[in-house]
């Protein structure tokens, strides 16, 4: 992703949006609940910039409800401690600048 802005082409494709839905949840849920905790997404500058670039598309931010995602994984699915939904981490997905 360092050599081009999107996964397959110079323009976003369906593959980018499928990957985005996973990446945007990573630090908020997968890092802790699924114990994928070697590094956070923000520790990978190219993937973090890519995620933020897709998040900046018109209408996308309104579809990202990390509070709902965390509640689903931590409470509804009961993966860690049912009834306990972590407050953090706070993520600033909005593009820099």
C-alpha positions in Angstrom: 0.0 0.0 0.0 3.0 2.3 0.2 3.4 2.3 -3.5 -0.3 2.9 -4.4 -3.3 4.4 -2.6 -5.6 1.4 -2.8 -5.3 -2.4 -2.7 -5.7 -3.2 -6.4 -5.7 0.0 -8.3 -5.3 3.8 -8.2 -8.9 4.0 -7.3 -10.9 2.3 -4.6 -12.7 -1.0 -5.4 -15.0 -3.3 -3.5 -11.9 -5.0 -2.0 -10.9 -1.8 -0.3 -14.3 -1.4 1.3 -14.3 -5.0 2.6 -10.8 -4.4 4.1 -11.9 -1.1 5.5 -14.7 -2.7 7.6 -12.1 -4.9 9.2 -9.4 -2.3 9.7 -11.7 0.4 11.2 -12.6 -2.1 13.9 -9.1 -3.4 14.6 -7.9 -1.2 17.4 -11.3 -0.8 19.0 -12.2 -4.5 19.1 -9.9 -7.0 17.6 -6.8 -5.8 19.4 -8.3 -6.6 22.8 -11.3 -8.9 22.4 -9.7 -11.3 19.9 -6.2 -10.9 21.4 -4.7 -9.7 18.1 -2.5 -7.5 20.3 1.0 -7.6 19.1 0.6 -4.2 17.5 -2.3 -1.8 16.9 -3.4 -0.6 13.5 -2.0 2.9 14.3 1.4 1.2 14.7 1.4 0.6 10.9 1.6 4.0 9.3 0.6 2.9 5.8 -2.4 0.9 6.9 -3.5 3.7 9.3 -3.2 6.3 6.5 -5.2 4.0 4.2 -7.9 3.5 6.7 -8.2 7.2 7.4 -8.3 8.0 3.6 -11.3 5.7 3.2 -13.0 7.0 6.3 -12.8 10.5 4.7 -15.0 9.6 1.8 -18.3 11.4 1.9 -20.9 9.5 3.9 -18.5 6.9 5.3 -18.0 8.5 8.8 -21.7 8.4 9.4 -21.7 4.6 9.0 -18.9 3.9 11.4 -20.4 3.4 14.9 -17.5 2.1 17.0 -19.6 2.3 20.2 -22.0 -0.1 18.6 -19.2 -2.4 17.3 -17.6 -2.5 20.8 -20.9 -3.2 22.5 -21.6 -6.1 20.0 -18.2 -7.8 20.5 -17.7 -7.2 24.2 -21.3 -7.5 25.5 -23.5 -9.2 23.0 -21.0 -11.9 22.0 -19.5 -12.1 25.5 -16.0 -12.7 24.2 -14.2 -11.2 27.2 -16.2 -10.1 30.2 -20.0 -10.0 29.3 -21.5 -6.7 30.4 -18.2 -4.9 30.4 -17.6 -2.7 27.4 -14.4 -0.8 27.4 -14.4 3.0 27.0 -11.2 3.2 25.0 -9.2 3.3 23.0 -10.2 6.7 21.6 -9.5 6.6 17.9 -9.2 9.7 15.7 -10.0 8.1 12.3 -10.5 11.5 10.7 -7.8 12.4 8.2 -5.0 14.5 9.4 -4.9 18.1 8.3 
